[in-house]
Amino acid sequence: MRRFGLIGRTLGHSASARYFAEKFRREGIAGCRYDLFELAAIEELPRLLERLPELCGFNVTIPYKQAVLPYLDAVSPEAARIGAVNCVRRDGTRLTGYNTDAEGVRASLDGLLRGERPARTLVCGTGGAAQAVRYVLEERGMAYDTVSRDPARGRYTYAALTEGTVAAARLVVNATPLGTAPRTDESPLLPYDALTAEHRLFDLVYNPPLTRFLEQGARRGARILNGEVMLHAQAEAAWRIWNGDPE
């Protein structure tokens, strides 16, 4: 049995296990399973690996995309540039980290923007997922500003955002977990009245499909996209990595 899975602190919202179960059934992939492994702290990872020698690879989610780095033997060049890992391949005792979030962000922006090139983007969040978003924006030469609760980590704090700043940023990305089930009443604290039909909103959250962040944009005519495209794209990229095609 080849085993795969997802590590994180709280995984009740995750659709990864269901996605891979459906993939295995649809594609006739036998002898594989995908499980969720909640870790109260990243320090529990070595014990998990010792307990499951059949674990061939795993995804990494909040809050361990950066914390996992010291446990890895190698990191792909792209993951090193991003500064975060969300996919780990295991070969014996050797762990190699990759970042497939970037591929998911690329696919999502392609579908949302449809060739448009907003002059300014706001990225809410400064964690591992946000780092992948910023990496892709930089790759495409798209200017952005970051928003954080911590004034030392973002260009803006949420309290400092004005309607003018949001109005000028025609692409707004939620790269925080705010709004994820079961806490669906949460959303980034933005001046939503500044949104228009010219805005594009991308939420990395996919559960629920329509977050409060996206609903606020849709109500004002903005084009919106949740994190489902990203989930599928990064999962397929991870599967290729685990099966010998890291490119």
Backbone as numpy.savetxt, mean C-alpha at the origin, in Angstrom:
# Nx Ny Nz CAx CAy CAz Cx Cy Cz
3.76 -29.07 0.98 2.92 -27.87 0.98 3.79 -26.62 0.98
3.60 -25.76 -0.03 4.27 -24.47 -0.07 3.34 -23.46 0.58
3.89 -22.72 1.50 3.06 -21.82 2.27 3.50 -20.37 2.07
2.51 -19.47 2.04 2.76 -18.05 1.89 1.85 -17.32 2.88
2.06 -16.02 3.05 1.21 -15.33 4.00 1.48 -13.85 4.08
0.83 -13.24 5.05 0.91 -11.80 5.29 1.21 -11.58 6.76
2.21 -10.73 7.05 2.46 -10.34 8.42 2.06 -8.88 8.62
1.54 -8.60 9.80 1.13 -7.25 10.17 0.62 -7.30 11.58
0.20 -6.17 12.09 -0.27 -6.15 13.48 -1.76 -6.45 13.59
-2.57 -5.86 12.70 -4.02 -6.09 12.71 -4.44 -6.41 11.29
-4.95 -7.62 11.07 -5.17 -8.09 9.71 -6.62 -8.45 9.40
-7.53 -8.11 10.29 -8.93 -8.46 10.07 -9.52 -7.86 8.81
-8.96 -6.74 8.35 -9.49 -6.06 7.16 -8.95 -6.65 5.87
-7.89 -7.46 5.96 -7.15 -7.87 4.76 -7.93 -8.82 3.87
-7.81 -8.59 2.55 -8.42 -9.49 1.57 -7.37 -10.37 0.91
-6.14 -10.33 1.37 -5.06 -11.06 0.71 -5.29 -12.57 0.72
-5.69 -13.12 1.85 -5.90 -14.57 1.93 -7.00 -15.00 0.97
-8.09 -14.23 0.92 -9.17 -14.56 -0.01 -8.70 -14.43 -1.46
-7.92 -13.41 -1.75 -7.43 -13.21 -3.11 -6.60 -14.42 -3.57
-5.67 -14.85 -2.72 -4.82 -15.96 -3.12 -5.57 -17.28 -3.14
-6.53 -17.47 -2.24 -7.33 -18.70 -2.28 -8.08 -18.79 -3.60
-8.64 -17.66 -4.03 -9.35 -17.64 -5.31 -8.39 -17.85 -6.48
-7.21 -17.27 -6.38 -6.20 -17.45 -7.44 -5.80 -18.91 -7.55
-5.53 -19.55 -6.42 -5.12 -20.96 -6.44 -6.22 -21.83 -7.07
-7.47 -21.55 -6.71 -8.58 -22.33 -7.24 -8.77 -22.05 -8.74
-8.75 -20.78 -9.11 -9.00 -20.39 -10.50 -7.93 -20.92 -11.45
-6.68 -20.90 -10.99 -5.56 -21.29 -11.86 -5.11 -22.73 -11.64
-5.83 -23.47 -10.81 -5.50 -24.87 -10.57 -4.15 -25.07 -9.92
-3.78 -24.17 -9.03 -2.49 -24.25 -8.33 -2.67 -25.12 -7.09
-2.04 -26.28 -7.08 -2.19 -27.22 -5.97 -0.98 -27.13 -5.03
-1.19 -27.58 -3.80 -0.10 -27.67 -2.84 0.38 -26.34 -2.30
-0.48 -25.32 -2.33 -0.13 -23.99 -1.82 -1.24 -23.48 -0.91
-0.86 -22.68 0.06 -1.84 -22.01 0.89 -1.28 -20.65 1.32
-2.18 -19.76 1.66 -1.83 -18.40 2.07 -2.58 -18.08 3.35
-1.84 -17.63 4.37 -2.44 -17.39 5.68 -2.09 -16.00 6.18
-2.84 -15.55 7.17 -2.59 -14.27 7.84 -1.87 -14.53 9.15
-0.79 -13.79 9.38 0.00 -13.97 10.60 0.09 -12.63 11.33
-0.76 -12.47 12.33 -0.71 -11.24 13.12 0.45 -11.32 14.12
1.29 -10.29 14.10 2.43 -10.21 15.00 2.27 -8.98 15.87
2.29 -9.16 17.18 2.16 -8.03 18.08 3.37 -7.11 17.98
4.51 -7.67 17.58 5.74 -6.89 17.39 6.57 -7.58 16.33
7.37 -6.82 15.60 8.19 -7.40 14.53 9.22 -8.39 15.09
9.54 -8.24 16.36 10.49 -9.16 16.99 9.98 -10.60 17.02
8.68 -10.80 16.74 8.13 -12.15 16.70 8.41 -12.86 15.37
8.95 -12.14 14.38 9.16 -12.74 13.06 10.11 -13.94 13.10
11.26 -13.87 13.76 12.14 -15.05 13.76 11.47 -16.31 14.30
10.63 -16.18 15.32 9.93 -17.34 15.87 8.94 -17.90 14.86
8.28 -17.00 14.14 7.34 -17.45 13.11 8.07 -18.24 12.03
9.20 -17.76 11.59 9.97 -18.44 10.55 10.49 -19.79 11.04
10.90 -19.83 12.30 11.39 -21.10 12.87 10.26 -22.12 12.96
9.06 -21.64 13.26 7.91 -22.53 13.42 7.37 -23.03 12.08
7.61 -22.25 11.01 7.04 -22.58 9.71 8.14 -22.68 8.64
8.91 -23.75 8.66 9.97 -23.88 7.65 9.42 -23.97 6.23
8.15 -24.30 6.09 7.53 -24.41 4.76 7.10 -23.04 4.20
7.26 -21.97 4.98 6.87 -20.63 4.53 7.89 -20.15 3.50
7.44 -20.04 2.24 8.34 -19.70 1.13 8.42 -18.21 0.85
7.45 -17.46 1.34 7.43 -16.02 1.10 6.26 -15.40 1.82
6.36 -14.10 2.06 5.26 -13.44 2.76 5.21 -11.96 2.40
3.99 -11.43 2.47 3.79 -9.99 2.32 3.92 -9.32 3.67
4.14 -8.03 3.64 4.31 -7.24 4.86 3.39 -6.03 4.78
2.63 -5.79 5.84 1.76 -4.61 5.87 1.97 -3.84 7.16
1.16 -2.82 7.34 1.27 -1.91 8.49 1.33 -2.70 9.79
2.27 -2.37 10.69 3.22 -1.25 10.63 4.66 -1.70 10.39
4.87 -2.77 9.62 6.19 -3.40 9.57 6.95 -3.25 8.26
6.49 -2.39 7.34 7.14 -2.29 6.04 8.55 -1.72 6.14
8.80 -0.94 7.16 10.15 -0.43 7.41 10.84 -1.23 8.53
10.06 -1.63 9.53 10.62 -2.35 10.67 11.20 -3.70 10.29
10.74 -4.28 9.16 11.22 -5.60 8.75 12.64 -5.55 8.17
13.10 -4.38 7.77 14.37 -4.27 7.05 15.55 -4.89 7.78
15.73 -4.70 9.10 16.88 -5.30 9.77 16.88 -6.83 9.78
15.76 -7.45 9.50 15.67 -8.91 9.53 15.99 -9.55 8.18
16.26 -8.73 7.17 16.48 -9.24 5.82 17.96 -9.37 5.50
18.27 -10.35 4.66 19.65 -10.55 4.22 19.99 -9.69 3.01
18.98 -9.35 2.23 19.18 -8.53 1.04 17.88 -7.80 0.72
18.00 -6.70 0.00 16.86 -5.91 -0.41 17.04 -5.55 -1.88
15.98 -5.65 -2.67 16.07 -5.32 -4.08 16.44 -3.84 -4.24
17.05 -3.46 -5.35 17.41 -2.06 -5.55 16.21 -1.11 -5.45
15.07 -1.51 -6.02 13.91 -0.63 -5.96 13.39 -0.48 -4.53
13.33 -1.58 -3.79 12.88 -1.49 -2.39 13.83 -0.64 -1.57
15.12 -0.72 -1.87 16.10 0.11 -1.16 15.86 1.58 -1.45
15.56 1.90 -2.70 15.30 3.30 -3.05 14.02 3.80 -2.40
13.01 2.95 -2.33 11.75 3.34 -1.70 11.92 3.45 -0.19
12.72 2.55 0.39 12.93 2.56 1.83 11.90 1.76 2.59
11.22 0.85 1.89 10.20 0.02 2.54 10.05 -1.27 1.76
9.65 -2.33 2.48 9.48 -3.66 1.90 8.08 -4.16 2.22
7.40 -4.70 1.20 6.09 -5.30 1.45 6.00 -6.74 0.95
7.14 -7.29 0.49 7.17 -8.65 -0.04 8.53 -9.25 0.27
8.52 -10.43 0.85 9.78 -11.10 1.21 9.79 -12.50 0.61
10.88 -12.81 -0.05 11.09 -14.16 -0.58 12.06 -14.89 0.36
11.75 -16.15 0.64 12.58 -16.94 1.54 13.20 -18.10 0.77
14.51 -18.15 0.78 15.26 -19.24 0.18 16.12 -19.87 1.27
15.63 -20.99 1.84 16.33 -21.56 2.98 16.21 -20.60 4.15
17.36 -20.13 4.62 17.36 -19.15 5.72 17.53 -17.73 5.20
17.68 -17.57 3.91 17.94 -16.25 3.33 16.63 -15.54 3.02
16.51 -14.30 3.48 15.33 -13.48 3.25 15.70 -12.29 2.37
14.97 -12.13 1.27 15.20 -11.02 0.36 13.94 -10.18 0.27
14.07 -8.88 0.47 12.92 -7.98 0.47 12.72 -7.27 -0.85
11.46 -7.09 -1.21 11.07 -6.39 -2.44 9.95 -5.42 -2.11
9.68 -4.52 -3.04 8.52 -3.64 -2.88 7.64 -3.77 -4.11
6.49 -4.42 -3.96 5.54 -4.54 -5.06 4.44 -3.48 -4.97
4.43 -2.69 -3.89 3.47 -1.60 -3.79 3.63 -0.63 -4.96
4.88 -0.40 -5.37 5.13 0.55 -6.45 4.41 0.11 -7.72
4.43 -1.19 -8.01 3.72 -1.68 -9.19 2.23 -1.45 -9.07
1.70 -1.63 -7.87 0.29 -1.37 -7.64 -0.06 0.09 -7.79
0.81 0.97 -7.32 0.57 2.41 -7.45 0.58 2.81 -8.93
1.54 2.28 -9.69 1.61 2.59 -11.13 0.31 2.21 -11.83
-0.15 0.98 -11.58 -1.38 0.51 -12.23 -2.58 1.36 -11.82
-2.63 1.75 -10.56 -3.75 2.55 -10.06 -3.76 3.94 -10.68
-2.61 4.59 -10.71 -2.55 5.94 -11.27 -2.86 5.92 -12.77
-2.42 4.89 -13.46 -2.74 4.78 -14.89 -4.25 4.75 -15.09
-4.94 3.95 -14.27 -6.38 3.82 -14.42 -7.13 5.06 -13.97
-6.64 5.72 -12.94 -7.34 6.88 -12.40 -7.13 8.13 -13.26
-5.89 8.35 -13.67 -5.56 9.60 -14.35 -5.85 9.57 -15.85
-5.80 8.39 -16.44 -6.13 8.24 -17.87 -5.37 9.23 -18.75
-4.08 9.31 -18.48 -3.22 10.19 -19.27 -3.10 11.60 -18.75
-3.92 11.98 -17.78 -3.80 13.32 -17.19 -2.52 13.42 -16.37
-2.05 14.64 -16.18 -0.83 14.87 -15.42 -1.05 16.07 -14.48
-1.63 15.82 -13.32 -1.88 16.93 -12.39 -0.58 17.66 -12.04
-0.68 18.97 -11.96 0.50 19.78 -11.68 0.97 19.61 -10.24
0.07 19.28 -9.36 0.42 19.16 -7.94 -0.38 18.05 -7.31
0.26 17.27 -6.43 -0.38 16.15 -5.72 -0.19 16.33 -4.23
-1.19 15.96 -3.46 -1.07 15.86 -2.01 -1.07 14.40 -1.62
-0.07 13.98 -0.85 0.02 12.61 -0.37 -0.20 12.64 1.14
-1.30 12.06 1.59 -1.60 11.99 3.02 -0.93 10.75 3.60
-0.02 10.96 4.55 0.69 9.86 5.18 2.16 9.88 4.82
2.96 9.31 5.72 4.41 9.28 5.51 5.00 7.92 5.85
4.16 6.87 5.90 4.63 5.53 6.21 5.14 4.80 4.98
5.27 3.48 5.11 5.82 2.67 4.03 5.03 2.74 2.74
3.70 2.73 2.83 2.88 2.81 1.62 3.04 4.16 0.96
3.09 5.22 1.76 3.28 6.56 1.22 4.63 6.68 0.52
5.63 5.98 1.03 6.94 6.04 0.39 6.88 5.46 -1.03
6.09 4.41 -1.22 5.94 3.85 -2.56 5.20 4.82 -3.47
4.20 5.51 -2.93 3.48 6.51 -3.72 4.42 7.62 -4.15
5.20 8.13 -3.22 6.13 9.22 -3.55 7.16 8.76 -4.57
7.63 7.53 -4.45 8.61 6.99 -5.39 8.06 6.99 -6.82
6.81 6.55 -6.99 6.21 6.51 -8.33 5.97 7.92 -8.86
5.54 8.83 -7.99 5.35 10.21 -8.43 6.67 10.82 -8.90
7.73 10.57 -8.15 9.04 11.07 -8.55 9.51 10.42 -9.86
9.24 9.15 -9.99 9.58 8.41 -11.20 8.92 9.06 -12.42
7.73 9.59 -12.24 6.97 10.19 -13.33 7.15 11.70 -13.42
8.01 12.24 -12.57 8.25 13.68 -12.61 7.07 14.50 -12.16
6.25 13.97 -11.25 5.05 14.66 -10.78 5.33 15.28 -9.41
5.11 16.59 -9.31 5.36 17.31 -8.07 4.33 16.94 -7.01
4.76 16.86 -5.76 3.84 16.51 -4.68 4.26 17.16 -3.38
3.32 17.23 -2.46 3.58 17.63 -1.08 3.00 16.56 -0.17
3.62 16.38 0.98 3.16 15.38 1.93 2.42 16.03 3.08
1.46 15.29 3.62 0.67 15.75 4.77 0.84 14.73 5.88
1.15 15.21 7.07 1.41 14.32 8.20 0.89 14.93 9.48
0.61 14.09 10.45 0.29 14.60 11.78 1.53 15.20 12.44
2.70 14.72 12.02 3.98 15.15 12.58 4.57 16.26 11.71
4.69 17.48 12.22 5.21 18.58 11.40 6.63 18.36 10.92
7.36 17.45 11.55 8.74 17.18 11.14 8.79 16.23 9.94
7.67 15.58 9.59 7.70 14.56 8.54 6.97 14.96 7.27
6.13 15.97 7.34 5.36 16.37 6.16 5.54 17.83 5.83
5.25 18.18 4.59 5.27 19.59 4.20 4.16 20.34 4.94
3.03 19.66 5.11 1.91 20.25 5.82 1.47 19.33 6.95
0.92 19.91 7.99 0.12 19.14 8.93 -1.33 19.28 8.47
-2.19 18.39 8.94 -3.60 18.47 8.55 -4.21 19.80 9.00
-3.80 20.27 10.18 -4.35 21.52 10.69 -3.93 22.72 9.84
-2.79 22.58 9.17 -2.27 23.70 8.38 -2.81 23.73 6.96
-3.50 22.69 6.53 -4.00 22.66 5.15 -5.10 23.70 4.95
-5.00 24.44 3.87 -6.03 25.41 3.54 -6.85 24.92 2.35
-7.99 25.53 2.14 -8.80 25.18 0.98 -8.04 25.47 -0.31
-7.24 26.53 -0.31 -6.47 26.87 -1.49 -5.45 25.80 -1.85
-4.80 25.24 -0.83 -3.81 24.19 -1.06 -4.46 22.95 -1.66
-5.60 22.57 -1.11 -6.30 21.38 -1.61 -6.88 21.65 -2.99
-7.38 22.85 -3.22 -7.94 23.18 -4.53 -6.88 23.08 -5.62
-5.64 23.44 -5.28 -4.55 23.44 -6.27 -4.00 22.05 -6.52
-4.22 21.13 -5.60 -3.70 19.76 -5.74 -4.78 18.90 -6.38
-4.71 18.72 -7.70 -5.78 18.02 -8.40 -5.74 16.50 -8.21
-4.65 16.00 -7.64 -4.58 14.58 -7.25 -4.33 14.53 -5.75
-5.19 13.83 -5.03 -5.05 13.67 -3.58 -5.04 12.18 -3.28
-4.01 11.74 -2.55 -3.82 10.32 -2.26 -3.90 10.08 -0.76
-4.75 9.15 -0.36 -4.76 8.72 1.04 -3.89 7.48 1.17
-2.68 7.66 1.71 -1.77 6.55 1.94 -1.67 6.23 3.42
-2.73 6.55 4.15 -2.84 6.19 5.57 -3.87 5.07 5.71
-3.94 4.43 6.88 -4.98 3.41 7.08 -6.32 4.01 7.49
-6.44 5.33 7.54 -7.69 5.95 7.99 -8.85 5.54 7.08
-9.90 5.09 7.70 -11.09 4.66 6.97 -11.19 3.16 6.77
-10.12 2.43 7.13 -10.14 0.98 6.98 -11.13 0.34 7.95
-11.89 -0.65 7.47 -12.83 -1.37 8.33 -12.08 -1.96 9.52
-12.63 -1.90 10.71 -14.02 -1.51 11.02 -14.19 -0.02 11.33
-13.10 0.77 11.25 -13.19 2.19 11.63 -13.52 3.04 10.40
-14.66 2.75 9.82 -15.02 3.34 8.53 -15.47 4.80 8.64
-15.64 5.30 9.85 -16.06 6.70 10.00 -14.87 7.65 9.95
-13.65 7.14 9.85 -12.46 7.97 9.86 -12.05 8.36 8.43
-11.35 9.47 8.32 -10.79 9.92 7.05 -9.75 10.99 7.35
-8.83 11.24 6.42 -7.89 12.34 6.63 -8.65 13.66 6.85
-8.13 14.48 7.73 -8.80 15.73 8.07 -8.45 16.79 7.04
-9.21 16.80 5.95 -8.98 17.73 4.84 -10.16 18.69 4.72
-9.93 19.87 4.12 -11.06 20.76 3.80 -11.75 20.27 2.52
-12.63 19.30 2.68 -13.22 18.61 1.53 -14.04 19.52 0.63
-14.51 20.66 1.15 -15.29 21.57 0.31 -14.44 22.17 -0.80
-13.12 22.03 -0.73 -12.25 22.55 -1.78 -12.19 21.60 -2.98
-12.71 20.38 -2.85 -12.67 19.42 -3.95 -13.69 19.78 -5.02
-13.34 19.45 -6.26 -14.20 19.75 -7.41 -14.23 18.55 -8.35
-14.95 18.69 -9.44 -15.00 17.65 -10.46 -13.66 17.49 -11.18
-12.76 18.46 -11.00 -11.44 18.38 -11.61 -10.45 17.59 -10.76
-10.85 17.22 -9.57 -9.96 16.49 -8.67 -10.01 14.99 -8.94
-8.90 14.32 -8.60 -8.79 12.87 -8.67 -8.35 12.39 -7.29
-9.10 11.45 -6.71 -8.80 10.93 -5.37 -8.46 9.45 -5.46
-7.32 9.09 -4.89 -6.86 7.69 -4.85 -6.69 7.30 -3.39
-7.41 6.29 -2.97 -7.33 5.78 -1.60 -6.71 4.38 -1.65
-5.61 4.17 -0.94 -4.99 2.85 -0.92 -5.83 1.85 -0.15
-6.77 2.32 0.66 -7.69 1.44 1.39 -8.67 0.82 0.40
-8.94 -0.49 0.55 -9.91 -1.17 -0.32 -11.06 -1.79 0.47
-10.99 -1.78 1.77 -12.05 -2.32 2.61 -12.40 -1.28 3.67
-13.52 -0.57 3.47 -14.61 -0.77 2.51 -14.26 -0.24 1.12
-14.99 -0.66 0.09 -14.70 -0.17 -1.26 -14.88 1.34 -1.40
-15.86 1.90 -0.69 -16.08 3.35 -0.73 -15.82 3.90 0.66
-14.63 4.45 0.85 -14.27 5.03 2.15 -14.91 6.41 2.28
-14.86 6.93 3.48 -15.39 8.29 3.69 -14.58 9.29 2.88
-13.28 9.09 2.76 -12.42 9.96 1.95 -12.91 9.99 0.50
-13.15 8.82 -0.07 -13.61 8.76 -1.46 -15.03 9.28 -1.60
-15.88 8.99 -0.63 -17.26 9.44 -0.70 -17.33 10.97 -0.71
-16.46 11.60 0.07 -16.43 13.07 0.10 -16.05 13.62 -1.27
-15.11 12.95 -1.95 -14.73 13.39 -3.28 -15.82 13.15 -4.30
-16.41 11.95 -4.27 -17.46 11.61 -5.23 -18.64 12.55 -5.10
-18.98 12.95 -3.89 -20.10 13.85 -3.66 -19.89 15.18 -4.37
-18.62 15.54 -4.56 -18.31 16.81 -5.22 -17.90 16.63 -6.68
-18.13 15.44 -7.20 -17.90 15.20 -8.61 -16.51 14.73 -8.98
-15.65 14.50 -8.00 -14.28 14.07 -8.29 -14.25 12.63 -8.81
-13.27 12.31 -9.64 -13.06 10.93 -10.06 -12.30 10.22 -8.95
-12.71 9.00 -8.59 -12.15 8.32 -7.42 -11.71 6.90 -7.78
-10.78 6.39 -6.97 -10.33 5.00 -7.12 -9.88 4.48 -5.77
-10.35 3.28 -5.41 -9.91 2.68 -4.15 -8.68 1.80 -4.38
-8.28 1.05 -3.35 -7.04 0.30 -3.42 -7.13 -1.10 -4.01
-8.27 -1.47 -4.62 -8.40 -2.83 -5.12 -7.46 -3.11 -6.28
-7.32 -2.17 -7.21 -6.38 -2.37 -8.32 -4.96 -2.56 -7.78
-4.61 -1.77 -6.78 -3.28 -1.89 -6.18 -3.10 -3.24 -5.51
-4.13 -3.70 -4.78 -4.08 -5.01 -4.12 -3.78 -6.10 -5.13
-4.50 -6.13 -6.23 -4.33 -7.19 -7.22 -2.96 -7.11 -7.90
-2.54 -5.89 -8.26 -1.26 -5.74 -8.98 -0.08 -6.12 -8.10
-0.10 -5.69 -6.84 1.04 -6.02 -5.98 1.04 -7.50 -5.61
-0.14 -8.11 -5.50 -0.22 -9.53 -5.18 0.34 -10.38 -6.32
-0.01 -10.01 -7.56 0.51 -10.76 -8.70 2.02 -10.58 -8.83
2.51 -9.39 -8.54 3.95 -9.16 -8.57 4.66 -10.00 -7.50
4.05 -10.10 -6.32 4.62 -10.92 -5.25 4.67 -12.38 -5.67
3.61 -12.86 -6.30 3.57 -14.26 -6.74 4.70 -14.55 -7.73
4.96 -13.62 -8.63 6.07 -13.80 -9.57 7.40 -13.86 -8.84
7.56 -13.02 -7.86 8.81 -13.01 -7.08 8.99 -14.32 -6.34
7.96 -14.81 -5.70 8.06 -16.05 -4.93 8.31 -17.27 -5.83
7.98 -17.13 -7.09 8.13 -18.26 -8.01 9.27 -18.06 -8.99
10.23 -17.21 -8.63 11.48 -17.17 -9.37 11.61 -16.12 -10.43
10.70 -15.14 -10.45 10.79 -14.08 -11.45 10.70 -12.73 -10.77
11.77 -12.31 -10.07 11.72 -11.05 -9.34 11.62 -9.83 -10.23
11.85 -9.97 -11.53 11.73 -8.82 -12.44 10.26 -8.56 -12.76
